[in-house]
Amino acid sequence: MKHFDIEGFLILIITFTLFMLALFFTGFTHDILLEAGVFLVSVKLIIMAHKASVSANKIERKLEEIKEILNKRK
């Protein structure tokens, strides 16, 4: 859970709430597709942030390994 941030979940919850309110007030009109698109973009951004965090941690671990190897050679 260290890769997930509270801001991302907060945005997801707010967007989902607005999506459900739009569904309730407007019904199944063409505007609901726009709302669904906004919700899916929010989800995609959160997924991308998670993947970037995982990738950054992997790179950091690899750099630490390289640093240790170089320090042993000195």
QUIFEN-V516357 format. One record per pair of residues at least 24 apart in sequence whose C-alpha atoms are under 10 Angstrom apart, sorted by sequence separation. I is the first residue (numbers start at 1). GAP is how many residues later the second one is. D is the distance in whole Angstrom. If there is no record, write none. Layout:
I&GAP&D / I&GAP&D
This chain:
15&24&6 / 16&24&9 / 14&25&9 / 15&25&9 / 13&26&10 / 15&26&10 / 16&26&9 / 12&27&8 / 15&27&7 / 16&27&10 / 11&28&10 / 12&28&9 / 15&28&9 / 12&29&10 / 13&29&10 / 12&30&6 / 11&31&7 / 12&31&7 / 11&32&9 / 9&33&10 / 12&33&10 / 8&34&8 / 9&34&9 / 12&34&8 / 8&35&9 / 11&35&9 / 8&37&8 / 9&37&8 / 8&38&6 / 7&39&10 / 8&39&9 / 5&41&9 / 8&41&9 / 4&42&8 / 8&42&10 / 4&43&9 / 5&44&9 / 4&45&8 / 5&45&9 / 3&46&8 / 4&46&6 / 3&47&6 / 4&47&10 / 2&48&10 / 3&48&8 / 1&49&10 / 3&49&9 / 4&49&9 / 3&50&6 / 4&50&10 / 2&51&9 / 3&51&7 / 2&52&10 / 3&54&9
